Amino acid sequence: MKPDLSTLPRELRDKIVTSGDRRYGMLQSTYAKVSRPAAVLVPETTEEVVVALRFVREQGLPLAVRSGGHGLSGRASNDGGLVIDLSAMNGIEVLDRRTKMVRVQAGARWAQVAAALAPYGLAISSGDHGNVGVGGLATGGGIGWMVRQYGLTIDHIRAVEVVLADGRVVRADEHNEPDLFWAVRGAGAGVGILVAFEIEAMELRNVGYAQIVVEVDRDGRALRQWADLMAAAPRELTTATMLMPYGNSLAFSIAAVVATESSRRIRAAVEPLLGIGVNLLDQSVQIVPYPDMVSTAHLHANVGQQPVITTSGFLPTMTDEDAAAIVRAAAGPHRPLFQLRSMGGAVSDVPSDATAFAHRRHGALLIGNMFPPGGAKALDAAWRGLALRFEGPYVGFESRPGRQAFARAYPGATGRRVSEVWRRYDPDGVFGAFWA
């Protein structure tokens, strides 16, 4: 079925991209999946988002909403349906330097945000790649380079502007539409189209950045050492790691960010990491402007260039058995790419029921990725020995949304409340259909 373009509202006449348009190839897909939607609508204002949503609903075609970033699940596009692409709505404004309040439109990418805030000496902890879109991350959680110091991105959202399924535009904050505001922070994909966020930034210009590579012992003791060190580390220190092949062994690559420009504090935070593992293979430490961590050099079009199947899980406390199981899976026949990210710190300061992100009492997040020629079966086989050890997934790293993934991402009372809020604000299931 194709959309009836004869009924296209005049406001969208120059805002629609179909397969005959030279822009179509740059807008049809996500980072991880090639898609072929019937058309892509690119509104430039909230009013045009309302018109675009009305048109999509009248057409009766599948809807995808895209903020412009990676979209690992692929659900930010579709085949044969319509896509509302927010990439033209990418404004960034410092509302009040004294209170550090910033307004960011959903179509911006985090490299653009970091660059825009740097002259003010401000930053927002927001993922680990500059090409990630604001809207997806700021509704799913936001596990960034300063997550232990700053908390999740959603923890600093003070208000949102949302286009609801019925076309109403509402502002949600602590006092207005509080249930909607609760759900937006962690489960925003099912409530409407988020078009703008008011976020309290942090004072930050430069950070310490260390890259450390160590050889991993087969029993996983290096992973346990890393987890124990991070549990006792100053909040300024956040790490993101990868397990990679290294000859007949594995290497543990650690990227460490220290949210300070004090050389003394950077050295004190990083030095314990140099002692983990069998051998220290490489190390470097420098002080860099925060925008270098989410650089504008990261910006690129998403054309399905990196097919990947991804899942993830949160680990409360890593035991020897957990560490050994991770190493066995990483070194096994399917060879997934495993990433471990440190949690705790400021994340745990927020009560588990304060937002729709319930996974507050965990020390680490494990992300499993499978690239071609491997696929979902290979990732599932590698993950099978780990699944019962972990909670989650984190929605930003889940390629296969559905009922089972929903139940794990939003457990117990959190899931019941998310479902109730989604039904109330979107009774026809316009936005949350991919979780059904």
Sequence and secondary structure as in RCSB ss.txt:
>XXXX:A:sequence
MKPDLSTLPRELRDKIVTSGDRRYGMLQSTYAKVSRPAAVLVPETTEEVVVALRFVREQGLPLAVRSGGHGLSGR
ASNDGGLVIDLSAMNGIEVLDRRTKMVRVQAGARWAQVAAALAPYGLAISSGDHGNVGVGGLATGGGIGWMVRQY
GLTIDHIRAVEVVLADGRVVRADEHNEPDLFWAVRGAGAGVGILVAFEIEAMELRNVGYAQIVVEVDRDGRALRQ
WADLMAAAPRELTTATMLMPYGNSLAFSIAAVVATESSRRIRAAVEPLLGIGVNLLDQSVQIVPYPDMVSTAHLH
ANVGQQPVITTSGFLPTMTDEDAAAIVRAAAGPHRPLFQLRSMGGAVSDVPSDATAFAHRRHGALLIGNMFPPGG
AKALDAAWRGLALRFEGPYVGFESRPGRQAFARAYPGATGRRVSEVWRRYDPDGVFGAFWA
>XXXX:A:secstr
    GGG  GGGTTSEE TTSTTHHHHS  SS     SEEE  SSHHHHHHHHHHHHHHT  EEEE SS  TTST
TS SSSEEEE TT   EEEEETTTTEEEEETT BHHHHHHHHGGGTEE    S TTSBHHHHHHH    TTHHHH
  GGGGEEEEEEE TTS EEEEESSSSHHHHHHHHHHGGGT EEEEEEEE EE SEEEEEEEEEEE TT HHHHH
HHHHHHHS TTEEEEEEEEEETTEEEEEEEEEES   HHHHHHHHGGGGG SS EEEEEEEEEEGGGGG GGG  
  SS S  EEEEEEESS  HHHHHHHHHHHHSTT  EEEEEE  GGGGGS TTSSS    S SEEEEEEE TT  
HHHHHHHHTTTGGG B   GGG SS SHHHHHHHS HHHHHHHHHHHHHH TT SSSGGG 
